[in-house]
Amino acid sequence: MPAKDNIPPQPAGAARITLVLERRSDRLDGILLEAMRMQTENKKLREISRSALKALFAAHKILIKGQPAKPSSSIATGTTYVDILI
């Protein structure tokens, strides 16, 4: 099957950040903040503060495979799709 068949559906109104990791990361929040600041598609996400990111996690607006993610979630190697409800 083509790899794109494994891409989870993106919720309506969500911004998607694709994380591609060559090694496991111990915490989602740090790697996600870095990826948000590096992307160019969404200026609002690029300028987000750590406290605003923390608030998004607390409000369950950061999802992986449709499920709320925790800031302390570890992320495996490979590709992870993170949806941010903004």
PyMOL Python script that loads the backbone (N, CA, C, O; Angstrom):
from pymol import cmd

cmd.read_pdbstr("""\
ATOM      1  N   MET A   1       0.837  -1.182   0.000  1.00  0.00           N
ATOM      2  CA  MET A   1       0.000   0.000   0.000  1.00  0.00           C
ATOM      3  C   MET A   1       0.877   1.239   0.000  1.00  0.00           C
ATOM      4  O   MET A   1       1.946   1.231   0.611  1.00  0.00           O
ATOM      5  N   PRO A   2       0.456   2.297  -0.666  1.00  0.00           N
ATOM      6  CA  PRO A   2       1.228   3.529  -0.649  1.00  0.00           C
ATOM      7  C   PRO A   2       1.248   4.134   0.744  1.00  0.00           C
ATOM      8  O   PRO A   2       0.301   3.978   1.515  1.00  0.00           O
ATOM      9  N   ALA A   3       2.338   4.828   1.059  1.00  0.00           N
ATOM     10  CA  ALA A   3       2.508   5.419   2.383  1.00  0.00           C
ATOM     11  C   ALA A   3       1.403   6.419   2.704  1.00  0.00           C
ATOM     12  O   ALA A   3       1.024   6.559   3.867  1.00  0.00           O
ATOM     13  N   LYS A   4       0.875   7.119   1.692  1.00  0.00           N
ATOM     14  CA  LYS A   4      -0.125   8.135   1.983  1.00  0.00           C
ATOM     15  C   LYS A   4      -1.414   7.543   2.536  1.00  0.00           C
ATOM     16  O   LYS A   4      -2.202   8.266   3.146  1.00  0.00           O
ATOM     17  N   ASP A   5      -1.651   6.240   2.341  1.00  0.00           N
ATOM     18  CA  ASP A   5      -2.824   5.597   2.918  1.00  0.00           C
ATOM     19  C   ASP A   5      -2.739   5.539   4.438  1.00  0.00           C
ATOM     20  O   ASP A   5      -3.762   5.373   5.102  1.00  0.00           O
ATOM     21  N   ASN A   6      -1.549   5.673   4.995  1.00  0.00           N
ATOM     22  CA  ASN A   6      -1.362   5.623   6.447  1.00  0.00           C
ATOM     23  C   ASN A   6      -1.470   6.982   7.107  1.00  0.00           C
ATOM     24  O   ASN A   6      -1.320   7.089   8.324  1.00  0.00           O
ATOM     25  N   ILE A   7      -1.727   8.019   6.333  1.00  0.00           N
ATOM     26  CA  ILE A   7      -1.839   9.366   6.890  1.00  0.00           C
ATOM     27  C   ILE A   7      -3.219   9.512   7.513  1.00  0.00           C
ATOM     28  O   ILE A   7      -4.229   9.333   6.833  1.00  0.00           O
ATOM     29  N   PRO A   8      -3.271   9.840   8.816  1.00  0.00           N
ATOM     30  CA  PRO A   8      -4.584   9.998   9.461  1.00  0.00           C
ATOM     31  C   PRO A   8      -5.309  11.219   8.909  1.00  0.00           C
ATOM     32  O   PRO A   8      -4.666  12.179   8.484  1.00  0.00           O
ATOM     33  N   PRO A   9      -6.644  11.193   8.910  1.00  0.00           N
ATOM     34  CA  PRO A   9      -7.385  12.358   8.420  1.00  0.00           C
ATOM     35  C   PRO A   9      -7.123  13.574   9.295  1.00  0.00           C
ATOM     36  O   PRO A   9      -6.976  13.459  10.512  1.00  0.00           O
ATOM     37  N   GLN A  10      -7.068  14.734   8.664  1.00  0.00           N
ATOM     38  CA  GLN A  10      -6.827  15.975   9.387  1.00  0.00           C
ATOM     39  C   GLN A  10      -8.170  16.571   9.803  1.00  0.00           C
ATOM     40  O   GLN A  10      -9.037  16.774   8.952  1.00  0.00           O
ATOM     41  N   PRO A  11      -8.361  16.855  11.084  1.00  0.00           N
ATOM     42  CA  PRO A  11      -9.627  17.443  11.531  1.00  0.00           C
ATOM     43  C   PRO A  11      -9.878  18.795  10.856  1.00  0.00           C
ATOM     44  O   PRO A  11      -8.936  19.522  10.540  1.00  0.00           O
ATOM     45  N   ALA A  12     -11.137  19.120  10.640  1.00  0.00           N
ATOM     46  CA  ALA A  12     -11.503  20.406  10.048  1.00  0.00           C
ATOM     47  C   ALA A  12     -10.996  21.539  10.931  1.00  0.00           C
ATOM     48  O   ALA A  12     -11.130  21.494  12.153  1.00  0.00           O
ATOM     49  N   GLY A  13     -10.424  22.534  10.312  1.00  0.00           N
ATOM     50  CA  GLY A  13      -9.943  23.699  11.041  1.00  0.00           C
ATOM     51  C   GLY A  13      -8.618  23.514  11.749  1.00  0.00           C
ATOM     52  O   GLY A  13      -8.161  24.421  12.444  1.00  0.00           O
ATOM     53  N   ALA A  14      -7.998  22.373  11.591  1.00  0.00           N
ATOM     54  CA  ALA A  14      -6.731  22.105  12.274  1.00  0.00           C
ATOM     55  C   ALA A  14      -5.549  22.427  11.367  1.00  0.00           C
ATOM     56  O   ALA A  14      -5.620  22.271  10.148  1.00  0.00           O
ATOM     57  N   ALA A  15      -4.464  22.879  11.987  1.00  0.00           N
ATOM     58  CA  ALA A  15      -3.192  23.021  11.292  1.00  0.00           C
ATOM     59  C   ALA A  15      -2.415  21.741  11.563  1.00  0.00           C
ATOM     60  O   ALA A  15      -2.452  21.210  12.673  1.00  0.00           O
ATOM     61  N   ARG A  16      -1.715  21.249  10.556  1.00  0.00           N
ATOM     62  CA  ARG A  16      -0.958  20.006  10.720  1.00  0.00           C
ATOM     63  C   ARG A  16       0.529  20.281  10.671  1.00  0.00           C
ATOM     64  O   ARG A  16       1.024  20.982   9.789  1.00  0.00           O
ATOM     65  N   ILE A  17       1.228  19.716  11.636  1.00  0.00           N
ATOM     66  CA  ILE A  17       2.692  19.736  11.667  1.00  0.00           C
ATOM     67  C   ILE A  17       3.146  18.295  11.493  1.00  0.00           C
ATOM     68  O   ILE A  17       2.706  17.410  12.226  1.00  0.00           O
ATOM     69  N   THR A  18       4.014  18.061  10.538  1.00  0.00           N
ATOM     70  CA  THR A  18       4.555  16.730  10.298  1.00  0.00           C
ATOM     71  C   THR A  18       5.951  16.665  10.897  1.00  0.00           C
ATOM     72  O   THR A  18       6.852  17.400  10.491  1.00  0.00           O
ATOM     73  N   LEU A  19       6.116  15.780  11.863  1.00  0.00           N
ATOM     74  CA  LEU A  19       7.414  15.581  12.496  1.00  0.00           C
ATOM     75  C   LEU A  19       8.072  14.356  11.878  1.00  0.00           C
ATOM     76  O   LEU A  19       7.481  13.276  11.858  1.00  0.00           O
ATOM     77  N   VAL A  20       9.272  14.514  11.381  1.00  0.00           N
ATOM     78  CA  VAL A  20      10.034  13.392  10.835  1.00  0.00           C
ATOM     79  C   VAL A  20      11.307  13.288  11.666  1.00  0.00           C
ATOM     80  O   VAL A  20      12.198  14.133  11.576  1.00  0.00           O
ATOM     81  N   LEU A  21      11.372  12.238  12.474  1.00  0.00           N
ATOM     82  CA  LEU A  21      12.486  12.092  13.403  1.00  0.00           C
ATOM     83  C   LEU A  21      13.371  10.913  13.037  1.00  0.00           C
ATOM     84  O   LEU A  21      12.884   9.830  12.712  1.00  0.00           O
ATOM     85  N   GLU A  22      14.666  11.136  13.094  1.00  0.00           N
ATOM     86  CA  GLU A  22      15.620  10.061  12.854  1.00  0.00           C
ATOM     87  C   GLU A  22      15.946   9.305  14.135  1.00  0.00           C
ATOM     88  O   GLU A  22      16.463   8.188  14.098  1.00  0.00           O
ATOM     89  N   ARG A  23      15.634   9.931  15.273  1.00  0.00           N
ATOM     90  CA  ARG A  23      15.803   9.251  16.557  1.00  0.00           C
ATOM     91  C   ARG A  23      14.660   9.670  17.470  1.00  0.00           C
ATOM     92  O   ARG A  23      14.057  10.729  17.297  1.00  0.00           O
ATOM     93  N   ARG A  24      14.384   8.832  18.426  1.00  0.00           N
ATOM     94  CA  ARG A  24      13.288   9.041  19.362  1.00  0.00           C
ATOM     95  C   ARG A  24      13.478  10.334  20.147  1.00  0.00           C
ATOM     96  O   ARG A  24      14.601  10.705  20.489  1.00  0.00           O
ATOM     97  N   SER A  25      12.370  11.014  20.429  1.00  0.00           N
ATOM     98  CA  SER A  25      12.406  12.219  21.251  1.00  0.00           C
ATOM     99  C   SER A  25      11.660  11.941  22.546  1.00  0.00           C
ATOM    100  O   SER A  25      10.591  11.329  22.530  1.00  0.00           O
ATOM    101  N   ASP A  26      12.215  12.384  23.662  1.00  0.00           N
ATOM    102  CA  ASP A  26      11.609  12.127  24.965  1.00  0.00           C
ATOM    103  C   ASP A  26      10.384  12.984  25.262  1.00  0.00           C
ATOM    104  O   ASP A  26       9.537  12.599  26.067  1.00  0.00           O
ATOM    105  N   ARG A  27      10.286  14.150  24.612  1.00  0.00           N
ATOM    106  CA  ARG A  27       9.156  15.044  24.893  1.00  0.00           C
ATOM    107  C   ARG A  27       8.618  15.653  23.603  1.00  0.00           C
ATOM    108  O   ARG A  27       9.369  16.138  22.757  1.00  0.00           O
ATOM    109  N   LEU A  28       7.307  15.612  23.483  1.00  0.00           N
ATOM    110  CA  LEU A  28       6.654  16.188  22.317  1.00  0.00           C
ATOM    111  C   LEU A  28       6.720  17.711  22.331  1.00  0.00           C
ATOM    112  O   LEU A  28       6.946  18.317  21.283  1.00  0.00           O
ATOM    113  N   ASP A  29       6.531  18.347  23.481  1.00  0.00           N
ATOM    114  CA  ASP A  29       6.395  19.797  23.515  1.00  0.00           C
ATOM    115  C   ASP A  29       7.593  20.537  22.917  1.00  0.00           C
ATOM    116  O   ASP A  29       7.403  21.469  22.136  1.00  0.00           O
ATOM    117  N   GLY A  30       8.790  20.153  23.257  1.00  0.00           N
ATOM    118  CA  GLY A  30       9.978  20.833  22.738  1.00  0.00           C
ATOM    119  C   GLY A  30      10.168  20.656  21.248  1.00  0.00           C
ATOM    120  O   GLY A  30      10.449  21.620  20.535  1.00  0.00           O
ATOM    121  N   ILE A  31      10.016  19.430  20.770  1.00  0.00           N
ATOM    122  CA  ILE A  31      10.210  19.155  19.348  1.00  0.00           C
ATOM    123  C   ILE A  31       9.095  19.792  18.523  1.00  0.00           C
ATOM    124  O   ILE A  31       9.334  20.254  17.407  1.00  0.00           O
ATOM    125  N   LEU A  32       7.875  19.818  19.068  1.00  0.00           N
ATOM    126  CA  LEU A  32       6.751  20.432  18.368  1.00  0.00           C
ATOM    127  C   LEU A  32       6.928  21.943  18.277  1.00  0.00           C
ATOM    128  O   LEU A  32       6.691  22.526  17.219  1.00  0.00           O
ATOM    129  N   LEU A  33       7.340  22.582  19.363  1.00  0.00           N
ATOM    130  CA  LEU A  33       7.555  24.031  19.339  1.00  0.00           C
ATOM    131  C   LEU A  33       8.606  24.402  18.298  1.00  0.00           C
ATOM    132  O   LEU A  33       8.438  25.372  17.559  1.00  0.00           O
ATOM    133  N   GLU A  34       9.669  23.646  18.241  1.00  0.00           N
ATOM    134  CA  GLU A  34      10.722  23.902  17.247  1.00  0.00           C
ATOM    135  C   GLU A  34      10.177  23.750  15.832  1.00  0.00           C
ATOM    136  O   GLU A  34      10.453  24.585  14.971  1.00  0.00           O
ATOM    137  N   ALA A  35       9.407  22.693  15.584  1.00  0.00           N
ATOM    138  CA  ALA A  35       8.839  22.457  14.254  1.00  0.00           C
ATOM    139  C   ALA A  35       7.834  23.551  13.883  1.00  0.00           C
ATOM    140  O   ALA A  35       7.773  23.966  12.725  1.00  0.00           O
ATOM    141  N   MET A  36       7.056  24.016  14.847  1.00  0.00           N
ATOM    142  CA  MET A  36       6.086  25.074  14.587  1.00  0.00           C
ATOM    143  C   MET A  36       6.792  26.366  14.189  1.00  0.00           C
ATOM    144  O   MET A  36       6.331  27.085  13.302  1.00  0.00           O
ATOM    145  N   ARG A  37       7.892  26.652  14.836  1.00  0.00           N
ATOM    146  CA  ARG A  37       8.630  27.885  14.539  1.00  0.00           C
ATOM    147  C   ARG A  37       9.380  27.801  13.213  1.00  0.00           C
ATOM    148  O   ARG A  37       9.696  28.832  12.619  1.00  0.00           O
ATOM    149  N   MET A  38       9.669  26.596  12.744  1.00  0.00           N
ATOM    150  CA  MET A  38      10.400  26.427  11.480  1.00  0.00           C
ATOM    151  C   MET A  38       9.477  26.389  10.263  1.00  0.00           C
ATOM    152  O   MET A  38       9.919  26.680   9.152  1.00  0.00           O
ATOM    153  N   GLN A  39       8.201  26.035  10.452  1.00  0.00           N
ATOM    154  CA  GLN A  39       7.286  25.925   9.312  1.00  0.00           C
ATOM    155  C   GLN A  39       6.956  27.321   8.789  1.00  0.00           C
ATOM    156  O   GLN A  39       7.102  28.312   9.504  1.00  0.00           O
ATOM    157  N   THR A  40       6.512  27.390   7.536  1.00  0.00           N
ATOM    158  CA  THR A  40       6.232  28.681   6.909  1.00  0.00           C
ATOM    159  C   THR A  40       4.774  28.839   6.488  1.00  0.00           C
ATOM    160  O   THR A  40       4.399  29.901   5.991  1.00  0.00           O
ATOM    161  N   GLU A  41       3.955  27.832   6.670  1.00  0.00           N
ATOM    162  CA  GLU A  41       2.579  27.887   6.190  1.00  0.00           C
ATOM    163  C   GLU A  41       1.659  28.708   7.090  1.00  0.00           C
ATOM    164  O   GLU A  41       0.678  29.274   6.608  1.00  0.00           O
ATOM    165  N   ASN A  42       1.953  28.782   8.377  1.00  0.00           N
ATOM    166  CA  ASN A  42       1.042  29.415   9.318  1.00  0.00           C
ATOM    167  C   ASN A  42       1.824  30.358  10.242  1.00  0.00           C
ATOM    168  O   ASN A  42       2.546  29.918  11.137  1.00  0.00           O
ATOM    169  N   LYS A  43       1.663  31.659  10.003  1.00  0.00           N
ATOM    170  CA  LYS A  43       2.401  32.659  10.780  1.00  0.00           C
ATOM    171  C   LYS A  43       2.027  32.590  12.261  1.00  0.00           C
ATOM    172  O   LYS A  43       2.894  32.754  13.120  1.00  0.00           O
ATOM    173  N   LYS A  44       0.766  32.354  12.568  1.00  0.00           N
ATOM    174  CA  LYS A  44       0.314  32.290  13.960  1.00  0.00           C
ATOM    175  C   LYS A  44       1.064  31.193  14.720  1.00  0.00           C
ATOM    176  O   LYS A  44       1.478  31.399  15.861  1.00  0.00           O
ATOM    177  N   LEU A  45       1.237  30.037  14.094  1.00  0.00           N
ATOM    178  CA  LEU A  45       1.966  28.939  14.740  1.00  0.00           C
ATOM    179  C   LEU A  45       3.453  29.251  14.854  1.00  0.00           C
ATOM    180  O   LEU A  45       4.098  28.865  15.828  1.00  0.00           O
ATOM    181  N   ARG A  46       3.987  29.936  13.879  1.00  0.00           N
ATOM    182  CA  ARG A  46       5.418  30.251  13.886  1.00  0.00           C
ATOM    183  C   ARG A  46       5.776  31.171  15.046  1.00  0.00           C
ATOM    184  O   ARG A  46       6.902  31.131  15.541  1.00  0.00           O
ATOM    185  N   GLU A  47       4.828  32.002  15.486  1.00  0.00           N
ATOM    186  CA  GLU A  47       5.108  32.993  16.522  1.00  0.00           C
ATOM    187  C   GLU A  47       4.571  32.598  17.899  1.00  0.00           C
ATOM    188  O   GLU A  47       4.538  33.428  18.808  1.00  0.00           O
ATOM    189  N   ILE A  48       4.154  31.349  18.063  1.00  0.00           N
ATOM    190  CA  ILE A  48       3.546  30.915  19.325  1.00  0.00           C
ATOM    191  C   ILE A  48       4.574  30.888  20.465  1.00  0.00           C
ATOM    192  O   ILE A  48       5.741  30.553  20.262  1.00  0.00           O
ATOM    193  N   SER A  49       4.121  31.241  21.637  1.00  0.00           N
ATOM    194  CA  SER A  49       5.000  31.224  22.813  1.00  0.00           C
ATOM    195  C   SER A  49       4.901  29.865  23.509  1.00  0.00           C
ATOM    196  O   SER A  49       3.995  29.076  23.240  1.00  0.00           O
ATOM    197  N   ARG A  50       5.841  29.616  24.396  1.00  0.00           N
ATOM    198  CA  ARG A  50       5.800  28.361  25.174  1.00  0.00           C
ATOM    199  C   ARG A  50       4.528  28.292  26.019  1.00  0.00           C
ATOM    200  O   ARG A  50       3.908  27.234  26.130  1.00  0.00           O
ATOM    201  N   SER A  51       4.145  29.419  26.611  1.00  0.00           N
ATOM    202  CA  SER A  51       2.942  29.406  27.457  1.00  0.00           C
ATOM    203  C   SER A  51       1.680  29.181  26.621  1.00  0.00           C
ATOM    204  O   SER A  51       0.754  28.511  27.081  1.00  0.00           O
ATOM    205  N   ALA A  52       1.627  29.723  25.412  1.00  0.00           N
ATOM    206  CA  ALA A  52       0.476  29.488  24.533  1.00  0.00           C
ATOM    207  C   ALA A  52       0.429  28.025  24.100  1.00  0.00           C
ATOM    208  O   ALA A  52      -0.650  27.441  23.996  1.00  0.00           O
ATOM    209  N   LEU A  53       1.594  27.436  23.849  1.00  0.00           N
ATOM    210  CA  LEU A  53       1.641  26.013  23.502  1.00  0.00           C
ATOM    211  C   LEU A  53       1.155  25.174  24.680  1.00  0.00           C
ATOM    212  O   LEU A  53       0.401  24.220  24.494  1.00  0.00           O
ATOM    213  N   LYS A  54       1.580  25.523  25.879  1.00  0.00           N
ATOM    214  CA  LYS A  54       1.145  24.819  27.084  1.00  0.00           C
ATOM    215  C   LYS A  54      -0.374  24.894  27.226  1.00  0.00           C
ATOM    216  O   LYS A  54      -1.013  23.911  27.602  1.00  0.00           O
ATOM    217  N   ALA A  55      -0.952  26.058  26.925  1.00  0.00           N
ATOM    218  CA  ALA A  55      -2.402  26.229  26.999  1.00  0.00           C
ATOM    219  C   ALA A  55      -3.119  25.355  25.963  1.00  0.00           C
ATOM    220  O   ALA A  55      -4.190  24.818  26.246  1.00  0.00           O
ATOM    221  N   LEU A  56      -2.541  25.211  24.779  1.00  0.00           N
ATOM    222  CA  LEU A  56      -3.138  24.343  23.758  1.00  0.00           C
ATOM    223  C   LEU A  56      -3.141  22.884  24.223  1.00  0.00           C
ATOM    224  O   LEU A  56      -4.123  22.169  24.022  1.00  0.00           O
ATOM    225  N   PHE A  57      -2.050  22.449  24.838  1.00  0.00           N
ATOM    226  CA  PHE A  57      -2.012  21.087  25.392  1.00  0.00           C
ATOM    227  C   PHE A  57      -3.079  20.936  26.474  1.00  0.00           C
ATOM    228  O   PHE A  57      -3.803  19.940  26.491  1.00  0.00           O
ATOM    229  N   ALA A  58      -3.186  21.907  27.374  1.00  0.00           N
ATOM    230  CA  ALA A  58      -4.141  21.840  28.486  1.00  0.00           C
ATOM    231  C   ALA A  58      -5.590  21.803  27.989  1.00  0.00           C
ATOM    232  O   ALA A  58      -6.453  21.189  28.617  1.00  0.00           O
ATOM    233  N   ALA A  59      -5.845  22.461  26.862  1.00  0.00           N
ATOM    234  CA  ALA A  59      -7.194  22.502  26.296  1.00  0.00           C
ATOM    235  C   ALA A  59      -7.465  21.319  25.363  1.00  0.00           C
ATOM    236  O   ALA A  59      -8.510  21.266  24.715  1.00  0.00           O
ATOM    237  N   HIS A  60      -6.528  20.374  25.296  1.00  0.00           N
ATOM    238  CA  HIS A  60      -6.650  19.181  24.443  1.00  0.00           C
ATOM    239  C   HIS A  60      -6.800  19.550  22.970  1.00  0.00           C
ATOM    240  O   HIS A  60      -7.548  18.906  22.234  1.00  0.00           O
ATOM    241  N   LYS A  61      -6.085  20.590  22.547  1.00  0.00           N
ATOM    242  CA  LYS A  61      -6.160  21.046  21.162  1.00  0.00           C
ATOM    243  C   LYS A  61      -4.965  20.599  20.332  1.00  0.00           C
ATOM    244  O   LYS A  61      -4.804  21.026  19.188  1.00  0.00           O
ATOM    245  N   ILE A  62      -4.130  19.744  20.901  1.00  0.00           N
ATOM    246  CA  ILE A  62      -3.021  19.147  20.153  1.00  0.00           C
ATOM    247  C   ILE A  62      -3.295  17.655  20.100  1.00  0.00           C
ATOM    248  O   ILE A  62      -3.381  16.982  21.127  1.00  0.00           O
ATOM    249  N   LEU A  63      -3.429  17.153  18.880  1.00  0.00           N
ATOM    250  CA  LEU A  63      -3.853  15.768  18.679  1.00  0.00           C
ATOM    251  C   LEU A  63      -2.839  14.977  17.879  1.00  0.00           C
ATOM    252  O   LEU A  63      -2.183  15.502  16.979  1.00  0.00           O
ATOM    253  N   ILE A  64      -2.722  13.703  18.225  1.00  0.00           N
ATOM    254  CA  ILE A  64      -1.979  12.730  17.426  1.00  0.00           C
ATOM    255  C   ILE A  64      -2.947  11.589  17.166  1.00  0.00           C
ATOM    256  O   ILE A  64      -3.468  10.984  18.103  1.00  0.00           O
ATOM    257  N   LYS A  65      -3.185  11.296  15.902  1.00  0.00           N
ATOM    258  CA  LYS A  65      -4.153  10.270  15.498  1.00  0.00           C
ATOM    259  C   LYS A  65      -5.524  10.529  16.115  1.00  0.00           C
ATOM    260  O   LYS A  65      -6.221   9.595  16.512  1.00  0.00           O
ATOM    261  N   GLY A  66      -5.904  11.806  16.193  1.00  0.00           N
ATOM    262  CA  GLY A  66      -7.212  12.178  16.701  1.00  0.00           C
ATOM    263  C   GLY A  66      -7.352  12.165  18.207  1.00  0.00           C
ATOM    264  O   GLY A  66      -8.421  12.478  18.730  1.00  0.00           O
ATOM    265  N   GLN A  67      -6.291  11.808  18.916  1.00  0.00           N
ATOM    266  CA  GLN A  67      -6.334  11.737  20.383  1.00  0.00           C
ATOM    267  C   GLN A  67      -5.516  12.873  20.991  1.00  0.00           C
ATOM    268  O   GLN A  67      -4.463  13.226  20.462  1.00  0.00           O
ATOM    269  N   PRO A  68      -5.993  13.452  22.103  1.00  0.00           N
ATOM    270  CA  PRO A  68      -5.216  14.520  22.746  1.00  0.00           C
ATOM    271  C   PRO A  68      -3.822  14.030  23.138  1.00  0.00           C
ATOM    272  O   PRO A  68      -3.659  12.940  23.686  1.00  0.00           O
ATOM    273  N   ALA A  69      -2.833  14.854  22.847  1.00  0.00           N
ATOM    274  CA  ALA A  69      -1.444  14.520  23.169  1.00  0.00           C
ATOM    275  C   ALA A  69      -1.041  15.214  24.467  1.00  0.00           C
ATOM    276  O   ALA A  69      -1.626  16.225  24.857  1.00  0.00           O
ATOM    277  N   LYS A  70      -0.045  14.658  25.115  1.00  0.00           N
ATOM    278  CA  LYS A  70       0.506  15.245  26.338  1.00  0.00           C
ATOM    279  C   LYS A  70       1.870  15.866  26.006  1.00  0.00           C
ATOM    280  O   LYS A  70       2.588  15.356  25.147  1.00  0.00           O
ATOM    281  N   PRO A  71       2.223  16.954  26.676  1.00  0.00           N
ATOM    282  CA  PRO A  71       3.530  17.571  26.421  1.00  0.00           C
ATOM    283  C   PRO A  71       4.685  16.611  26.657  1.00  0.00           C
ATOM    284  O   PRO A  71       5.718  16.695  25.993  1.00  0.00           O
ATOM    285  N   SER A  72       4.507  15.702  27.601  1.00  0.00           N
ATOM    286  CA  SER A  72       5.581  14.767  27.958  1.00  0.00           C
ATOM    287  C   SER A  72       5.574  13.493  27.124  1.00  0.00           C
ATOM    288  O   SER A  72       6.361  12.583  27.386  1.00  0.00           O
ATOM    289  N   SER A  73       4.695  13.411  26.121  1.00  0.00           N
ATOM    290  CA  SER A  73       4.660  12.208  25.280  1.00  0.00           C
ATOM    291  C   SER A  73       5.986  12.033  24.554  1.00  0.00           C
ATOM    292  O   SER A  73       6.554  12.995  24.038  1.00  0.00           O
ATOM    293  N   SER A  74       6.476  10.797  24.518  1.00  0.00           N
ATOM    294  CA  SER A  74       7.674  10.530  23.728  1.00  0.00           C
ATOM    295  C   SER A  74       7.230  10.257  22.299  1.00  0.00           C
ATOM    296  O   SER A  74       6.134   9.750  22.060  1.00  0.00           O
ATOM    297  N   ILE A  75       8.097  10.600  21.356  1.00  0.00           N
ATOM    298  CA  ILE A  75       7.786  10.450  19.940  1.00  0.00           C
ATOM    299  C   ILE A  75       8.797   9.493  19.331  1.00  0.00           C
ATOM    300  O   ILE A  75      10.007   9.679  19.465  1.00  0.00           O
ATOM    301  N   ALA A  76       8.290   8.469  18.663  1.00  0.00           N
ATOM    302  CA  ALA A  76       9.141   7.450  18.053  1.00  0.00           C
ATOM    303  C   ALA A  76       9.797   7.985  16.772  1.00  0.00           C
ATOM    304  O   ALA A  76       9.405   9.025  16.243  1.00  0.00           O
ATOM    305  N   THR A  77      10.787   7.262  16.300  1.00  0.00           N
ATOM    306  CA  THR A  77      11.418   7.617  15.028  1.00  0.00           C
ATOM    307  C   THR A  77      10.394   7.462  13.912  1.00  0.00           C
ATOM    308  O   THR A  77       9.408   6.737  14.043  1.00  0.00           O
ATOM    309  N   GLY A  78      10.652   8.158  12.817  1.00  0.00           N
ATOM    310  CA  GLY A  78       9.739   8.098  11.680  1.00  0.00           C
ATOM    311  C   GLY A  78       8.885   9.351  11.610  1.00  0.00           C
ATOM    312  O   GLY A  78       9.263  10.410  12.110  1.00  0.00           O
ATOM    313  N   THR A  79       7.726   9.209  10.980  1.00  0.00           N
ATOM    314  CA  THR A  79       6.845  10.342  10.736  1.00  0.00           C
ATOM    315  C   THR A  79       5.662  10.326  11.700  1.00  0.00           C
ATOM    316  O   THR A  79       4.998   9.303  11.865  1.00  0.00           O
ATOM    317  N   THR A  80       5.409  11.461  12.328  1.00  0.00           N
ATOM    318  CA  THR A  80       4.269  11.642  13.219  1.00  0.00           C
ATOM    319  C   THR A  80       3.522  12.882  12.767  1.00  0.00           C
ATOM    320  O   THR A  80       4.125  13.933  12.551  1.00  0.00           O
ATOM    321  N   TYR A  81       2.208  12.760  12.622  1.00  0.00           N
ATOM    322  CA  TYR A  81       1.366  13.892  12.217  1.00  0.00           C
ATOM    323  C   TYR A  81       0.695  14.458  13.460  1.00  0.00           C
ATOM    324  O   TYR A  81      -0.026  13.753  14.165  1.00  0.00           O
ATOM    325  N   VAL A  82       0.938  15.733  13.719  1.00  0.00           N
ATOM    326  CA  VAL A  82       0.368  16.415  14.871  1.00  0.00           C
ATOM    327  C   VAL A  82      -0.613  17.465  14.370  1.00  0.00           C
ATOM    328  O   VAL A  82      -0.244  18.347  13.594  1.00  0.00           O
ATOM    329  N   ASP A  83      -1.856  17.371  14.811  1.00  0.00           N
ATOM    330  CA  ASP A  83      -2.874  18.342  14.419  1.00  0.00           C
ATOM    331  C   ASP A  83      -3.105  19.300  15.569  1.00  0.00           C
ATOM    332  O   ASP A  83      -3.224  18.892  16.724  1.00  0.00           O
ATOM    333  N   ILE A  84      -3.166  20.594  15.231  1.00  0.00           N
ATOM    334  CA  ILE A  84      -3.346  21.632  16.223  1.00  0.00           C
ATOM    335  C   ILE A  84      -4.645  22.361  15.898  1.00  0.00           C
ATOM    336  O   ILE A  84      -4.782  22.971  14.837  1.00  0.00           O
ATOM    337  N   LEU A  85      -5.586  22.290  16.818  1.00  0.00           N
ATOM    338  CA  LEU A  85      -6.876  22.942  16.628  1.00  0.00           C
ATOM    339  C   LEU A  85      -6.737  24.407  17.018  1.00  0.00           C
ATOM    340  O   LEU A  85      -6.606  24.752  18.193  1.00  0.00           O
ATOM    341  N   ILE A  86      -6.768  25.247  16.008  1.00  0.00           N
ATOM    342  CA  ILE A  86      -6.590  26.683  16.270  1.00  0.00           C
ATOM    343  C   ILE A  86      -7.827  27.459  15.872  1.00  0.00           C
ATOM    344  O   ILE A  86      -7.863  28.681  16.020  1.00  0.00           O
TER     345      ILE A  86
END
""", "prot")
cmd.dss("prot")
cmd.show_as("cartoon", "prot")
cmd.util.cbc("prot")
cmd.orient("prot")
